[in-house]
Amino acid sequence: MTYIYNRDATDFFAPSWIAIFTGMGGFPNVKILKFDLPSDAPPGQGINLQIDTAMNNPSPIGITLGTIVLDISTGTTKLGQVRATGASLMGKSDSILNLTGTMYPQTTPQDLAAVR
């Protein structure tokens, strides 16, 4: 496991550190079980988004992540951000993550082309 810190090693327990789990293979077998756009977000923020995923952890080691925030993108186009609370990844199995967040409005010709 590799850690990237915002400031220095003393910030390990700060809420804004990033962990890269190289032993988990980049989670190549993520399955989308449900994708729903139930309503508009507040004006100018986009559309509310709900995604249920099954993330396969190929590592024999499970990990409790707690609250996670994930950016959603395609190519260089950032589509939105989702969050899961109480997230855990069990070793050598699929773990269901219920993600909620916002899909951002796309306004540039490049970004609109990416989502078509």
Secondary structure per residue as TSV (DSSP state, phi and psi in degrees):
chain	resnum	aa	ss	phi	psi
A	1	M	-	360.0	138.2
A	2	T	E	-115.0	136.5
A	3	Y	E	-110.8	139.8
A	4	I	E	-120.0	123.8
A	5	Y	-	-103.9	149.8
A	6	N	S	-69.9	-39.0
A	7	R	S	-122.7	-72.6
A	8	D	-	-150.8	178.7
A	9	A	G	-61.4	-21.1
A	10	T	G	-73.4	-12.4
A	11	D	G	-90.7	14.5
A	12	F	T	-52.4	-39.6
A	13	F	T	-92.9	5.9
A	14	A	S	-67.7	151.2
A	15	P	T	-73.3	1.0
A	16	S	T	-119.9	42.0
A	17	W	-	-103.5	159.6
A	18	I	E	-118.8	132.6
A	19	A	E	-114.4	133.1
A	20	I	E	-109.5	119.2
A	21	F	-	-97.8	85.8
A	22	T	G	-68.4	-27.1
A	23	G	G	-74.9	-7.5
A	24	M	G	-99.5	9.5
A	25	G	T	67.2	19.4
A	26	G	T	71.8	13.6
A	27	F	-	50.6	65.0
A	28	P	T	-72.9	-17.4
A	29	N	T	-113.8	52.0
A	30	V	-	-78.1	129.7
A	31	K	E	-112.3	133.3
A	32	I	E	-90.5	116.3
A	33	L	E	-91.7	-31.9
A	34	K	E	-150.4	137.6
A	35	F	E	-136.6	117.6
A	36	D	E	-137.8	139.3
A	37	L	-	-116.4	82.4
A	38	P	-	-73.8	-25.0
A	39	S	S	-167.7	166.7
A	40	D	B	-71.7	143.9
A	41	A	-	-80.2	173.7
A	42	P	S	-51.7	152.9
A	43	P	T	-46.4	129.7
A	44	G	T	83.9	-5.6
A	45	Q	S	-98.3	-13.7
A	46	G	-	113.6	-139.6
A	47	I	E	-125.6	137.2
A	48	N	E	-65.8	145.0
A	49	L	E	-134.8	136.1
A	50	Q	E	-130.8	127.0
A	51	I	E	-133.0	129.5
A	52	D	E	-105.6	127.1
A	53	T	E	-125.7	154.5
A	54	A	E	-112.3	112.5
A	55	M	E	-102.4	123.5
A	56	N	E	-89.1	126.9
A	57	N	E	-103.5	105.4
A	58	P	-	-73.7	-12.2
A	59	S	S	-75.1	148.5
A	60	P	S	-74.5	-7.1
A	61	I	-	-102.6	125.5
A	62	G	-	-87.1	162.7
A	63	I	E	-147.7	138.5
A	64	T	E	-96.4	120.9
A	65	L	E	-99.5	-24.1
A	66	G	E	76.5	-128.5
A	67	T	E	-90.4	127.5
A	68	I	E	-122.7	148.3
A	69	V	E	-123.4	126.8
A	70	L	E	-122.5	137.0
A	71	D	E	-86.2	140.8
A	72	I	E	-109.9	131.2
A	73	S	E	-149.3	163.5
A	74	T	E	-133.9	121.1
A	75	G	T	58.5	-124.5
A	76	T	T	-98.9	3.3
A	77	T	E	-91.5	117.8
A	78	K	E	-81.0	118.8
A	79	L	E	-91.1	-29.1
A	80	G	E	168.3	-166.8
A	81	Q	E	-143.8	138.4
A	82	V	E	-128.9	162.9
A	83	R	E	-138.0	145.2
A	84	A	E	-128.7	139.6
A	85	T	E	-110.5	148.9
A	86	G	E	66.9	29.8
A	87	A	E	-75.4	133.9
A	88	S	E	-138.5	145.0
A	89	L	E	-118.3	112.4
A	90	M	-	-77.6	147.1
A	91	G	T	-69.4	140.2
A	92	K	T	52.9	40.3
A	93	S	E	-160.8	171.2
A	94	D	E	-84.1	140.6
A	95	S	E	-123.0	133.7
A	96	I	E	-86.2	127.2
A	97	L	E	-117.6	126.1
A	98	N	E	-97.4	109.6
A	99	L	E	-106.2	135.1
A	100	T	E	-131.3	148.4
A	101	G	E	176.5	-146.9
A	102	T	E	-133.1	134.9
A	103	M	E	-93.6	124.9
A	104	Y	-	-76.6	149.2
A	105	P	-	-67.8	140.0
A	106	Q	-	-106.0	129.7
A	107	T	-	-124.6	-23.9
A	108	T	S	-84.4	152.5
A	109	P	H	-56.8	-37.4
A	110	Q	H	-65.6	-44.5
A	111	D	H	-69.1	-38.6
A	112	L	H	-63.5	-40.2
A	113	A	H	-64.4	-34.0
A	114	A	H	-69.3	-27.7
A	115	V	T	-98.1	1.6
A	116	R	-	-85.2	360.0
